[in-house]
Amino acid sequence: MKRTIIQTTLFSKTLDSLIRSRKLRQNDYEKFELALISDPEEGALVKGTGGIRKTRMRSSSKGKSGGFRVYYCDIALKERMYLLVLYAKNIKEDLSSEEKKWCKIYIEKIKKELKI
C-alpha cells in the first residue's frame, strides 16, 4: 500500500513559512513524512475530533522542546493521510476547542466525499 499525503492549505502555508525562515529543515520534514507513512497510527488520538491524531516532528536545528506538533488523520481504507495543522511546540501545547471542532468538521466532510 502506498499512502497519498494531502496537506491542508493551513498546513502547507505553515510548513512553507517554517522552511523559508529556516526554523525547520526540508529533510527533517521529509524524514517525518516517511516515518509517519510507515506507522500511520503512531500519533495519539485526540478526543472529540473524529479520528485526528497528534504527533511530534523533530527539528534537528532545535532541542526536544523546539520541535513541532502535527495533527493528522489517516484514512487507511482509501490510503490517504491528511496533514491538518502544524505549529511549534513552544507556541502552544494543544489545539483549542474551536480548532478541534474545525478538524472534526473537515474530516467528516472528507469522509463523506470518500463515501466512508
Secondary structure, DSSP 4 states (H G I P E B T S, - for coil): --PEEEE-HHHHHHHHHHHHTTSS-HHHHHHHHHHHHH-TT-SEEPTTSSS-EEEEE--TTS-GGG-EEEEEEEEGGGTEEEEEEEEETTT-SS--HHHHHHHHHHHHHHHHHTT-
